[in-house]
Amino acid sequence: MARSTGFSAQTLRVLASLESDPVTWRHGYLLAGETGLRSGTLYPILIRLAERGLVEACWEDGQPAGRPRRHLYRLSSEGLAAARAALAEPAPLKHPHAAAAGRAGRRRMAGEGA
């Protein structure tokens, strides 16, 4: 569930991964492994974070043998502060009556308890 920072749960996973070693440039494949996110989710998040100035992005130096150059990512100083603030917030608790109301509604729909 998203916290009040406006970041989705998936974005928080990316921020947590980048925040764990904020000075190291990392490529998307490594981030995908650390976060468990697929490329169709991960790369749009990285692009949005870069557009907001929270993530720096650059191309890998040189041409590695046998593979294309990778795009590398790390948190900007603003991104590091935002990540730490977002990750320090407690996750919101679900209202205890919400689960009970959902169960009661399902029972009524199934013809129980009427």
DARAHU-V835704 format. One record per residue. N is the residue number from 1. RES is the residue in one letter. PHI is phi as a letter, one per 20 degrees, with the letter a starting at -180 (none if undefined). OMEGA is omega in whole degrees, -180 to 180 (none if undefined). D_FIRST is the distance of its C-alpha to the first C-alpha in Angstrom with 2 decimals. Layout:
# DARAHU-V835704
N:RES:PHI:OMEGA:D_FIRST + N:RES:PHI:OMEGA:D_FIRST
This chain:
# DARAHU-V835704
1:M:none:-179:0.00 + 2:A:f:177:3.81 + 3:R:e:-176:6.52 + 4:S:f:179:9.78 + 5:T:f:-177:11.32 + 6:G:n:178:10.39 + 7:F:e:176:9.32 + 8:S:f:177:6.97 + 9:A:f:180:5.65 + 10:Q:f:179:9.18 + 11:T:f:177:10.88 + 12:L:f:177:9.91 + 13:R:f:178:11.51 + 14:V:f:179:14.44 + 15:L:f:179:14.87 + 16:A:f:179:14.93 + 17:S:f:180:17.45 + 18:L:f:-178:19.56 + 19:E:f:-179:19.50 + 20:S:f:176:20.89 + 21:D:b:-167:24.14 + 22:P:f:-178:24.11 + 23:V:e:-177:27.79 + 24:T:e:174:27.96 + 25:W:f:180:27.82 + 26:R:c:-180:25.88 + 27:H:e:-175:26.04 + 28:G:f:-179:23.37 + 29:Y:f:177:24.48 + 30:L:f:179:23.95 + 31:L:f:178:20.46 + 32:A:f:179:19.64 + 33:G:f:-179:20.95 + 34:E:f:-175:19.10 + 35:T:e:-175:15.62 + 36:G:m:-179:16.27 + 37:L:e:175:15.60 + 38:R:e:-175:18.37 + 39:S:g:-180:20.50 + 40:G:f:175:19.52 + 41:T:e:-175:15.97 + 42:L:f:-173:17.07 + 43:Y:f:174:20.07 + 44:P:f:177:18.70 + 45:I:f:180:16.09 + 46:L:f:179:19.12 + 47:I:f:179:21.23 + 48:R:f:179:18.96 + 49:L:f:177:18.69 + 50:A:f:178:22.46 + 51:E:f:179:23.18 + 52:R:e:179:21.49 + 53:G:m:-179:23.66 + 54:L:e:180:20.98 + 55:V:c:172:22.19 + 56:E:e:180:25.86 + 57:A:c:176:27.05 + 58:C:b:176:30.54 + 59:W:e:176:32.60 + 60:E:g:178:33.89 + 61:D:f:175:37.49 + 62:G:m:178:40.30 + 63:Q:d:179:40.41 + 64:P:f:180:39.41 + 65:A:f:172:41.76 + 66:G:n:178:40.60 + 67:R:b:177:37.26 + 68:P:f:174:36.05 + 69:R:f:-180:34.83 + 70:R:d:171:31.13 + 71:H:e:-177:28.91 + 72:L:d:-176:27.67 + 73:Y:c:169:24.76 + 74:R:b:180:24.12 + 75:L:f:169:22.50 + 76:S:f:178:24.77 + 77:S:f:176:25.58 + 78:E:f:179:23.40 + 79:G:f:178:20.55 + 80:L:f:178:21.10 + 81:A:f:180:20.96 + 82:A:f:179:17.77 + 83:A:f:-180:16.11 + 84:R:f:178:17.47 + 85:A:f:-178:16.41 + 86:A:f:-177:12.75 + 87:L:f:179:12.73 + 88:A:f:-180:14.75 + 89:E:f:175:12.38 + 90:P:f:176:11.15 + 91:A:f:-179:7.57 + 92:P:f:177:7.73 + 93:L:e:175:9.56 + 94:K:f:178:9.72 + 95:H:f:-175:13.15 + 96:P:f:-179:15.67 + 97:H:e:-178:17.53 + 98:A:f:-179:14.86 + 99:A:f:-180:15.16 + 100:A:f:180:18.93 + 101:A:f:179:19.28 + 102:G:f:178:17.63 + 103:R:f:-180:20.05 + 104:A:f:179:22.95 + 105:G:f:179:22.40 + 106:R:f:179:22.48 + 107:R:f:180:25.63 + 108:R:f:-179:27.31 + 109:M:f:-179:26.72 + 110:A:e:177:28.27 + 111:G:n:178:31.20 + 112:E:e:172:30.60 + 113:G:m:-178:31.08 + 114:A:e:none:32.83
